[in-house]
Amino acid sequence: MKIEVERKSLFSWDCTLRMDGRVRGTMGFNWFRRGGTIEIGSATYDIRYQGFLSRVWELQQGAKVLATATKKGFRTRFRLECDAGTFDIERGGLFSRTYDVNQGGREVGSIGATGVFSRGLVGHLPDSWAGSDAAFVAWLVTMVRRRRARANNSS
């Protein structure tokens, strides 16, 4: 599945979400709560951060948890647990702008910046994934990129 994320405007981190070339929904961020929302068609998903010490984000639809992402260590690495299985999402390298999606030590997908100065993302994720799981990964990578940009601007 090809997934593309494009910011709605220069001053907003809310994004338009394309899957396989068609606009499917939007992603929003709530920086105060460290969470956000994903809308795909008529379905709305909430992303909730579960606490400072746990470092877990949950993708929820109503009261049901569909996927969890746990930040591992001090590096930009997440363990994703969803219906399709357990995956590791980690930055490709020290200077890389791409995040690899691995399952059992084997790369099954990736997502990264569309260009050197671009704020958008493009990725190829497993076709077996639900659209909400792919959007959740895109949301996590966008969040990490936003935090890095904010840290670089403040130093």
VEXBA-137311 format. One record per residue (C-alpha): x, y, z; residue in three letters; residue number from 1. Coordinates in pm, whole numbers. Example, Ala and Ser with C-alpha at 12.3 -4.5 7.8 and 13.67 -1.06 7.14 Angstrom:
[pt [1230; -450; 780]; 'ALA'; 1]
[pt [1367; -106; 714]; 'SER'; 2]
***
This chain:
[pt [0; 0; 0]; 'MET'; 1]
[pt [137; 338; -96]; 'LYS'; 2]
[pt [66; 610; 161]; 'ILE'; 3]
[pt [128; 982; 120]; 'GLU'; 4]
[pt [99; 1258; 379]; 'VAL'; 5]
[pt [80; 1623; 281]; 'GLU'; 6]
[pt [47; 1916; 521]; 'ARG'; 7]
[pt [-266; 2121; 465]; 'LYS'; 8]
[pt [-82; 2453; 494]; 'SER'; 9]
[pt [254; 2601; 581]; 'LEU'; 10]
[pt [137; 2700; 931]; 'PHE'; 11]
[pt [-52; 2384; 1023]; 'SER'; 12]
[pt [63; 2033; 1103]; 'TRP'; 13]
[pt [-278; 1888; 1012]; 'ASP'; 14]
[pt [-238; 1668; 706]; 'CYS'; 15]
[pt [-419; 1518; 411]; 'THR'; 16]
[pt [-382; 1142; 380]; 'LEU'; 17]
[pt [-365; 960; 46]; 'ARG'; 18]
[pt [-364; 584; 8]; 'MET'; 19]
[pt [-285; 426; -328]; 'ASP'; 20]
[pt [-312; 766; -496]; 'GLY'; 21]
[pt [-657; 865; -365]; 'ARG'; 22]
[pt [-740; 1108; -87]; 'VAL'; 23]
[pt [-874; 893; 196]; 'ARG'; 24]
[pt [-875; 1120; 499]; 'GLY'; 25]
[pt [-696; 1357; 735]; 'THR'; 26]
[pt [-463; 1349; 1033]; 'MET'; 27]
[pt [-471; 1599; 1318]; 'GLY'; 28]
[pt [-243; 1667; 1612]; 'PHE'; 29]
[pt [-311; 1784; 1966]; 'ASN'; 30]
[pt [31; 1889; 2095]; 'TRP'; 31]
[pt [-95; 1964; 2445]; 'PHE'; 32]
[pt [-223; 1607; 2496]; 'ARG'; 33]
[pt [47; 1447; 2276]; 'ARG'; 34]
[pt [-230; 1275; 2082]; 'GLY'; 35]
[pt [-443; 1337; 1779]; 'GLY'; 36]
[pt [-708; 1211; 1541]; 'THR'; 37]
[pt [-723; 1027; 1213]; 'ILE'; 38]
[pt [-1027; 1040; 987]; 'GLU'; 39]
[pt [-1058; 788; 705]; 'ILE'; 40]
[pt [-1384; 818; 516]; 'GLY'; 41]
[pt [-1660; 836; 778]; 'SER'; 42]
[pt [-1453; 657; 1047]; 'ALA'; 43]
[pt [-1278; 859; 1319]; 'THR'; 44]
[pt [-987; 724; 1522]; 'TYR'; 45]
[pt [-834; 879; 1832]; 'ASP'; 46]
[pt [-468; 857; 1922]; 'ILE'; 47]
[pt [-404; 877; 2293]; 'ARG'; 48]
[pt [-74; 899; 2479]; 'TYR'; 49]
[pt [-79; 677; 2788]; 'GLN'; 50]
[pt [168; 856; 3011]; 'GLY'; 51]
[pt [517; 988; 3060]; 'PHE'; 52]
[pt [671; 670; 3196]; 'LEU'; 53]
[pt [488; 421; 2975]; 'SER'; 54]
[pt [563; 597; 2641]; 'ARG'; 55]
[pt [271; 421; 2473]; 'VAL'; 56]
[pt [37; 561; 2208]; 'TRP'; 57]
[pt [-293; 384; 2139]; 'GLU'; 58]
[pt [-503; 397; 1825]; 'LEU'; 59]
[pt [-866; 380; 1938]; 'GLN'; 60]
[pt [-1202; 372; 1771]; 'GLN'; 61]
[pt [-1456; 447; 2039]; 'GLY'; 62]
[pt [-1347; 248; 2344]; 'ALA'; 63]
[pt [-1175; -25; 2140]; 'LYS'; 64]
[pt [-793; -21; 2112]; 'VAL'; 65]
[pt [-695; -119; 1756]; 'LEU'; 66]
[pt [-317; -77; 1778]; 'ALA'; 67]
[pt [-45; 31; 2020]; 'THR'; 68]
[pt [296; 184; 1960]; 'ALA'; 69]
[pt [555; 174; 2237]; 'THR'; 70]
[pt [864; 392; 2216]; 'LYS'; 71]
[pt [1176; 185; 2277]; 'LYS'; 72]
[pt [1490; 334; 2434]; 'GLY'; 73]
[pt [1611; 684; 2366]; 'PHE'; 74]
[pt [1631; 641; 1991]; 'ARG'; 75]
[pt [1349; 699; 1750]; 'THR'; 76]
[pt [1217; 344; 1758]; 'ARG'; 77]
[pt [866; 211; 1813]; 'PHE'; 78]
[pt [719; -135; 1858]; 'ARG'; 79]
[pt [383; -148; 1681]; 'LEU'; 80]
[pt [127; -412; 1776]; 'GLU'; 81]
[pt [-177; -435; 1549]; 'CYS'; 82]
[pt [-402; -699; 1390]; 'ASP'; 83]
[pt [-140; -768; 1121]; 'ALA'; 84]
[pt [126; -857; 1381]; 'GLY'; 85]
[pt [416; -699; 1567]; 'THR'; 86]
[pt [646; -459; 1384]; 'PHE'; 87]
[pt [946; -241; 1467]; 'ASP'; 88]
[pt [956; 110; 1324]; 'ILE'; 89]
[pt [1297; 273; 1336]; 'GLU'; 90]
[pt [1495; 541; 1164]; 'ARG'; 91]
[pt [1700; 404; 875]; 'GLY'; 92]
[pt [2026; 560; 996]; 'GLY'; 93]
[pt [2182; 857; 1169]; 'LEU'; 94]
[pt [2128; 1097; 878]; 'PHE'; 95]
[pt [1836; 915; 721]; 'SER'; 96]
[pt [1496; 1079; 672]; 'ARG'; 97]
[pt [1335; 738; 620]; 'THR'; 98]
[pt [1184; 507; 880]; 'TYR'; 99]
[pt [1199; 134; 816]; 'ASP'; 100]
[pt [917; -101; 912]; 'VAL'; 101]
[pt [1054; -443; 1011]; 'ASN'; 102]
[pt [892; -767; 1114]; 'GLN'; 103]
[pt [1111; -1037; 1261]; 'GLY'; 104]
[pt [1427; -857; 1147]; 'GLY'; 105]
[pt [1309; -832; 786]; 'ARG'; 106]
[pt [1212; -501; 624]; 'GLU'; 107]
[pt [850; -507; 509]; 'VAL'; 108]
[pt [803; -137; 436]; 'GLY'; 109]
[pt [929; 215; 483]; 'SER'; 110]
[pt [805; 572; 515]; 'ILE'; 111]
[pt [1001; 892; 480]; 'GLY'; 112]
[pt [1028; 1248; 352]; 'ALA'; 113]
[pt [931; 1312; -9]; 'THR'; 114]
[pt [1232; 1539; -66]; 'GLY'; 115]
[pt [1517; 1728; 96]; 'VAL'; 116]
[pt [1315; 2036; 196]; 'PHE'; 117]
[pt [973; 1873; 184]; 'SER'; 118]
[pt [742; 1842; 482]; 'ARG'; 119]
[pt [541; 1561; 329]; 'GLY'; 120]
[pt [586; 1186; 361]; 'LEU'; 121]
[pt [558; 896; 123]; 'VAL'; 122]
[pt [574; 532; 219]; 'GLY'; 123]
[pt [515; 177; 109]; 'HIS'; 124]
[pt [358; -41; 375]; 'LEU'; 125]
[pt [227; -399; 363]; 'PRO'; 126]
[pt [-96; -445; 166]; 'ASP'; 127]
[pt [-225; -671; 446]; 'SER'; 128]
[pt [-245; -375; 686]; 'TRP'; 129]
[pt [-569; -197; 763]; 'ALA'; 130]
[pt [-577; 163; 644]; 'GLY'; 131]
[pt [-603; 281; 1005]; 'SER'; 132]
[pt [-278; 100; 1097]; 'ASP'; 133]
[pt [-92; 255; 802]; 'ALA'; 134]
[pt [-228; 598; 896]; 'ALA'; 135]
[pt [-118; 541; 1258]; 'PHE'; 136]
[pt [241; 477; 1142]; 'VAL'; 137]
[pt [228; 789; 925]; 'ALA'; 138]
[pt [98; 987; 1225]; 'TRP'; 139]
[pt [383; 860; 1448]; 'LEU'; 140]
[pt [652; 949; 1191]; 'VAL'; 141]
[pt [498; 1294; 1136]; 'THR'; 142]
[pt [490; 1352; 1513]; 'MET'; 143]
[pt [858; 1256; 1549]; 'VAL'; 144]
[pt [957; 1480; 1257]; 'ARG'; 145]
[pt [764; 1770; 1409]; 'ARG'; 146]
[pt [936; 1725; 1745]; 'ARG'; 147]
[pt [1277; 1717; 1577]; 'ARG'; 148]
[pt [1199; 2034; 1382]; 'ALA'; 149]
[pt [1083; 2207; 1700]; 'ARG'; 150]
[pt [1398; 2096; 1890]; 'ALA'; 151]
[pt [1624; 2215; 1606]; 'ASN'; 152]
[pt [1453; 2555; 1595]; 'ASN'; 153]
[pt [1483; 2609; 1969]; 'SER'; 154]
[pt [1854; 2530; 1998]; 'SER'; 155]
***
